[in-house]
Amino acid sequence: MAIDTLGAWHRVAEARDARGIPALLAEDVVFHSPVVHTPQRGRHITTMYLAAAFQVLGNASFRYVREVIGERDAVLEFETELDGILVNGVDMIRWNDDGLITDFKVMVRPLKAVNAVHQKMADMLQALQKPAGG
């Protein structure tokens, strides 16, 4: 049975609960970061990137402001504030027949926001990769 992909994504994103991310992703999902030039492949790495994004971008000002929805894909435009910088971006999401996300692309503007997101995401990903107690 297929899941309600967008409904499930919105519930996880609103709760900022990274534990819900893996259940939404296909094993071979591809993640496209606004700051990494190569696609990241697989559920584990995509979960890490999205969990870090929840920490970096998912503050009280985060909100989706527009959605364009197709049969198996959607573009979700978002806005948030990061250290006084208005971040405007889109999540481009594609899913399979089972409702599992197969492709997740994030694009961010303006350049000042891209630079801020890049630095904070790098710090967050490094923290997430450290072993417990280390």
The 8 nearest C-alpha neighbors of each residue, nearest first, counted from 0:
[[1, 97, 2, 98, 96, 3, 99, 95],
 [2, 0, 97, 98, 96, 3, 99, 4],
 [1, 3, 98, 4, 97, 0, 99, 7],
 [4, 2, 6, 5, 7, 98, 1, 8],
 [3, 5, 7, 98, 2, 6, 8, 99],
 [6, 4, 8, 7, 3, 9, 73, 10],
 [5, 7, 9, 3, 8, 4, 10, 2],
 [6, 8, 10, 4, 5, 9, 3, 11],
 [9, 7, 5, 11, 6, 10, 12, 4],
 [8, 10, 12, 6, 7, 11, 13, 5],
 [11, 9, 7, 13, 8, 12, 14, 6],
 [10, 12, 8, 14, 9, 16, 13, 19],
 [13, 11, 15, 9, 14, 10, 8, 16],
 [14, 12, 10, 15, 11, 9, 16, 8],
 [13, 15, 16, 11, 12, 10, 9, 17],
 [16, 14, 12, 13, 53, 11, 17, 57],
 [17, 15, 14, 18, 11, 19, 12, 20],
 [16, 18, 50, 19, 20, 15, 11, 53],
 [19, 17, 16, 20, 21, 11, 50, 22],
 [20, 18, 17, 11, 21, 16, 22, 23],
 [19, 21, 17, 23, 22, 18, 46, 24],
 [22, 20, 24, 23, 19, 46, 42, 18],
 [21, 23, 20, 24, 19, 99, 25, 18],
 [24, 22, 99, 21, 20, 100, 25, 4],
 [25, 23, 100, 99, 21, 22, 42, 28],
 [24, 26, 99, 28, 27, 101, 100, 42],
 [25, 27, 42, 28, 41, 24, 101, 43],
 [28, 26, 41, 25, 42, 40, 29, 101],
 [29, 27, 101, 41, 25, 102, 26, 42],
 [28, 30, 40, 102, 39, 41, 101, 38],
 [31, 29, 103, 39, 38, 45, 104, 102],
 [32, 30, 104, 38, 103, 105, 39, 29],
 [33, 31, 35, 34, 105, 104, 30, 38],
 [32, 34, 106, 105, 35, 107, 31, 113],
 [33, 35, 32, 117, 36, 113, 116, 114],
 [36, 34, 32, 37, 33, 31, 38, 39],
 [35, 37, 34, 38, 32, 33, 31, 39],
 [38, 36, 35, 39, 31, 32, 30, 34],
 [37, 39, 31, 30, 29, 40, 36, 32],
 [38, 40, 30, 29, 37, 31, 44, 45],
 [41, 39, 29, 28, 30, 38, 27, 44],
 [40, 42, 27, 28, 43, 26, 44, 29],
 [41, 43, 26, 45, 44, 28, 46, 24],
 [42, 44, 46, 45, 41, 47, 21, 26],
 [45, 43, 47, 46, 42, 41, 48, 39],
 [46, 44, 48, 42, 47, 43, 30, 49],
 [45, 47, 43, 49, 44, 48, 50, 42],
 [48, 46, 44, 50, 45, 49, 51, 43],
 [47, 49, 51, 45, 50, 46, 52, 44],
 [48, 50, 52, 46, 51, 47, 45, 53],
 [51, 49, 53, 17, 47, 52, 48, 46],
 [50, 52, 54, 48, 49, 53, 123, 47],
 [51, 53, 49, 55, 54, 50, 56, 48],
 [52, 54, 57, 50, 51, 56, 55, 15],
 [55, 53, 51, 52, 57, 56, 50, 58],
 [54, 56, 52, 53, 57, 51, 119, 120],
 [57, 55, 52, 53, 58, 54, 79, 61],
 [58, 56, 53, 61, 54, 55, 15, 59],
 [57, 59, 60, 61, 56, 55, 79, 54],
 [58, 60, 61, 57, 79, 62, 80, 56],
 [59, 61, 79, 58, 80, 62, 78, 57],
 [62, 60, 79, 57, 58, 59, 78, 56],
 [63, 61, 77, 78, 64, 60, 79, 59],
 [62, 64, 77, 76, 65, 78, 75, 61],
 [63, 65, 77, 76, 62, 78, 66, 75],
 [66, 64, 76, 75, 63, 67, 77, 74],
 [65, 67, 75, 74, 68, 76, 73, 64],
 [66, 68, 74, 73, 75, 69, 65, 76],
 [69, 67, 73, 66, 72, 74, 70, 71],
 [68, 70, 72, 71, 73, 67, 74, 93],
 [69, 71, 72, 68, 73, 94, 93, 96],
 [72, 70, 94, 69, 93, 95, 73, 96],
 [71, 73, 93, 69, 92, 70, 68, 94],
 [72, 74, 68, 92, 67, 69, 91, 75],
 [73, 75, 91, 67, 66, 90, 92, 89],
 [74, 76, 66, 90, 89, 65, 73, 77],
 [77, 75, 89, 65, 63, 88, 64, 66],
 [78, 76, 63, 88, 64, 62, 89, 87],
 [79, 77, 87, 86, 62, 61, 63, 88],
 [80, 78, 61, 60, 86, 85, 62, 81],
 [79, 81, 85, 84, 86, 83, 60, 82],
 [80, 82, 84, 83, 85, 79, 86, 56],
 [83, 81, 84, 80, 115, 85, 112, 86],
 [82, 84, 81, 80, 85, 86, 79, 112],
 [85, 83, 81, 80, 82, 86, 112, 111],
 [84, 86, 80, 79, 87, 81, 83, 112],
 [87, 85, 79, 112, 78, 80, 84, 108],
 [88, 86, 78, 108, 107, 77, 85, 79],
 [89, 87, 107, 77, 106, 76, 108, 78],
 [90, 88, 76, 106, 75, 105, 77, 91],
 [89, 91, 105, 75, 74, 104, 92, 76],
 [92, 90, 74, 104, 103, 73, 89, 105],
 [91, 93, 103, 73, 72, 102, 90, 74],
 [94, 92, 72, 102, 100, 101, 71, 103],
 [95, 93, 100, 101, 99, 98, 71, 72],
 [94, 96, 98, 97, 99, 101, 100, 71],
 [97, 95, 98, 1, 94, 99, 71, 0],
 [98, 96, 1, 95, 99, 0, 2, 94],
 [97, 99, 1, 2, 95, 4, 94, 96],
 [100, 98, 24, 25, 94, 23, 97, 95],
 [99, 101, 94, 24, 25, 93, 102, 23],
 [102, 100, 28, 94, 25, 93, 29, 99],
 [101, 103, 29, 93, 28, 92, 100, 30],
 [104, 102, 92, 30, 91, 31, 29, 93],
 [105, 103, 31, 91, 90, 30, 32, 92],
 [106, 104, 90, 32, 33, 89, 31, 91],
 [105, 107, 33, 89, 88, 104, 90, 108],
 [108, 106, 88, 87, 113, 33, 109, 89],
 [109, 107, 87, 110, 112, 88, 113, 86],
 [108, 110, 112, 111, 113, 107, 86, 87],
 [109, 111, 113, 112, 108, 114, 107, 115],
 [110, 112, 114, 109, 113, 115, 84, 108],
 [113, 111, 115, 109, 110, 114, 86, 108],
 [114, 112, 110, 116, 111, 115, 107, 117],
 [113, 115, 117, 111, 112, 116, 110, 118],
 [116, 114, 112, 118, 117, 113, 119, 111],
 [117, 115, 113, 119, 114, 118, 120, 112],
 [118, 116, 114, 120, 115, 119, 34, 113],
 [117, 119, 121, 115, 116, 120, 122, 114],
 [118, 120, 122, 116, 121, 117, 123, 115],
 [121, 119, 123, 117, 122, 118, 116, 124],
 [120, 122, 118, 124, 119, 123, 117, 125],
 [121, 123, 119, 125, 120, 124, 126, 118],
 [124, 122, 120, 126, 125, 121, 51, 119],
 [125, 123, 127, 121, 126, 122, 120, 51],
 [124, 126, 122, 128, 123, 127, 121, 129],
 [125, 127, 123, 124, 129, 128, 122, 121],
 [126, 128, 124, 125, 129, 123, 47, 51],
 [129, 127, 125, 126, 124, 130, 123, 47],
 [130, 128, 126, 127, 133, 131, 125, 132],
 [129, 131, 133, 132, 128, 127, 126, 125],
 [132, 130, 133, 129, 128, 127, 126, 125],
 [131, 133, 130, 129, 126, 128, 127, 125],
 [132, 130, 131, 129, 126, 128, 127, 125]]
